[in-house]
Amino acid sequence: MDALVQILFFFVLLILGYFSGRYFEKLHYKSILERENRTLNIPIVNFGAKQSFTNAQEAALFVGSVVISIDYFKMISAALRNLVGGRVTVYESLLDRGRREALLRMKEDAIKWGANQILNVRLETATIGGRSGNNSGPGSIEVIAYGTGVK
Amino acid sequence: MKYIAKKIPEGINVTSRHPLLNFAYLLGTVIAISVFIFIVLGFVAEWLVIRVSPETEIQMGDMLVQPALDEEITDDKRIQYIEKLLNSLLTPGETTRLPLQVHLIDSDVINAAITVGGHVLVHTALLETVKSENELALVLAHELGHFQAHDPLKSLGRSLVFMAVSTVLGVGMSESGGLPKIIPLTSELTNLNYSRIQERAADIYGFYRVVSHYGHGGYSLDFFERLSKGEGRLQKVSQYFLTHPLSQDRMNDLNAEAAKQGWKMEEELTPLPQWLHCPDMKQCEEPVKE
């Protein structure tokens, strides 16, 4: 009986994870696409370190960071993938969303300040929870994007 | 250099594979591989476990039977009666690889079992429920059949393999926090489960011993018939009998076997000792029957 409850609980979490995860991902992508198109006119580039800016009057650091959690469905899929090996495709969209969201946050902040371009952009990721400690909770990823806005 | 805003192309870093398809593929692969490993290792374990020396089996049995003996009744005349009945069921010249030890357990769950090391567990509720010695003899002979076929040992071997496989899977899983409790739980479910083939072999063995002891198979199937009919009434029948009900099919099998061997099925009933349901077989009140 106990076993049955546990198994039922597992499947409920799995289904909940799948549908809520899909819903929020869809919503997020919609917002990302819309904002990317809106901010397309400001270039972000990853060169610019140790170079002089002839046309820049002012420069400032802008940081965009986002934390996204995996859902139960992704966690189980990845756990199964760990046994088999191969590309963890369920995490790809998660990281893609993280990178683009972080860049957008940085960009939007810079646009508000009045930047006409963002130089020397760098991306970093970190994991939060999940792998550390008791290994039981679902993990999250943090993506940080930072760059120098000039105007 | 002039900057021209271009639309960002999609799907470079995301594989367009449906997550459910991906999940189904993974689950299928993992299940197929673990089932394969489980089956192969299961056979290896069975092969190894019947080669365990009697001394080791006694040690294992003593360890494993301990938790079941909390409610044991010792020093009771009924134990001697059951022991005598059990040993009389062996055909002349047949020996058990270990001496059998009967344990009478005070419990209102109708059950009888045999474990590794030749420990026969008989619950008092079983003694209150059986109506003739023939019935009791078939239950005991069925358990004896399991023991002679090394079934408790094989089952233990398989459980160990299952635990080992699930631990390995658990290690693989827990690294990213997946499936932590599901697999160990399923191994609990397999505790002391025998396969259909093992059950059928034990049935035939038990029936054969009962027939050779009494000269006929009459009345011995009545207990199982009552169990399968009166499920509502016998609420407290143990899990063991519920998961392995002697269904009509199995009774038919035994009746067919009797017909094939020319065994008589209608003969005299051998009564039980009058006070079998009473402690120490001293006169007492009838148990309350609903």
HADDOCK unambig.tbl for C-alpha pairs under 7 A between the chains (distance, minus, plus):
assign (segid A and resid 3 and name CA) (segid B and resid 185 and name CA) 5.76 0.50 0.50
assign (segid A and resid 6 and name CA) (segid B and resid 182 and name CA) 6.95 0.50 0.50
assign (segid A and resid 7 and name CA) (segid B and resid 182 and name CA) 6.44 0.50 0.50
assign (segid A and resid 40 and name CA) (segid B and resid 5 and name CA) 5.73 0.50 0.50
assign (segid A and resid 41 and name CA) (segid B and resid 5 and name CA) 5.45 0.50 0.50
assign (segid A and resid 75 and name CA) (segid B and resid 178 and name CA) 6.41 0.50 0.50
assign (segid A and resid 76 and name CA) (segid B and resid 178 and name CA) 5.29 0.50 0.50
assign (segid A and resid 76 and name CA) (segid B and resid 179 and name CA) 6.98 0.50 0.50
assign (segid A and resid 77 and name CA) (segid B and resid 23 and name CA) 5.72 0.50 0.50
assign (segid A and resid 79 and name CA) (segid B and resid 173 and name CA) 5.30 0.50 0.50
assign (segid A and resid 79 and name CA) (segid B and resid 176 and name CA) 5.87 0.50 0.50
assign (segid A and resid 79 and name CA) (segid B and resid 178 and name CA) 5.49 0.50 0.50
assign (segid A and resid 80 and name CA) (segid B and resid 26 and name CA) 6.11 0.50 0.50
assign (segid A and resid 80 and name CA) (segid B and resid 27 and name CA) 6.88 0.50 0.50
assign (segid A and resid 81 and name CA) (segid B and resid 26 and name CA) 6.52 0.50 0.50
assign (segid A and resid 82 and name CA) (segid B and resid 172 and name CA) 6.73 0.50 0.50
assign (segid A and resid 83 and name CA) (segid B and resid 172 and name CA) 5.97 0.50 0.50
assign (segid A and resid 89 and name CA) (segid B and resid 15 and name CA) 6.15 0.50 0.50
assign (segid A and resid 90 and name CA) (segid B and resid 19 and name CA) 6.52 0.50 0.50
assign (segid A and resid 92 and name CA) (segid B and resid 13 and name CA) 6.70 0.50 0.50
assign (segid A and resid 92 and name CA) (segid B and resid 14 and name CA) 5.29 0.50 0.50
assign (segid A and resid 93 and name CA) (segid B and resid 14 and name CA) 5.44 0.50 0.50
assign (segid A and resid 96 and name CA) (segid B and resid 13 and name CA) 6.61 0.50 0.50
assign (segid A and resid 130 and name CA) (segid B and resid 176 and name CA) 6.53 0.50 0.50
assign (segid A and resid 130 and name CA) (segid B and resid 177 and name CA) 6.77 0.50 0.50
assign (segid A and resid 131 and name CA) (segid B and resid 175 and name CA) 6.73 0.50 0.50
assign (segid A and resid 131 and name CA) (segid B and resid 176 and name CA) 6.09 0.50 0.50
assign (segid A and resid 135 and name CA) (segid B and resid 174 and name CA) 6.26 0.50 0.50
assign (segid A and resid 135 and name CA) (segid B and resid 175 and name CA) 6.27 0.50 0.50
assign (segid A and resid 135 and name CA) (segid B and resid 176 and name CA) 6.41 0.50 0.50
assign (segid A and resid 135 and name CA) (segid B and resid 177 and name CA) 5.13 0.50 0.50
assign (segid A and resid 136 and name CA) (segid B and resid 174 and name CA) 6.91 0.50 0.50
assign (segid A and resid 136 and name CA) (segid B and resid 177 and name CA) 4.29 0.50 0.50
assign (segid A and resid 137 and name CA) (segid B and resid 177 and name CA) 6.16 0.50 0.50
assign (segid A and resid 138 and name CA) (segid B and resid 177 and name CA) 6.66 0.50 0.50
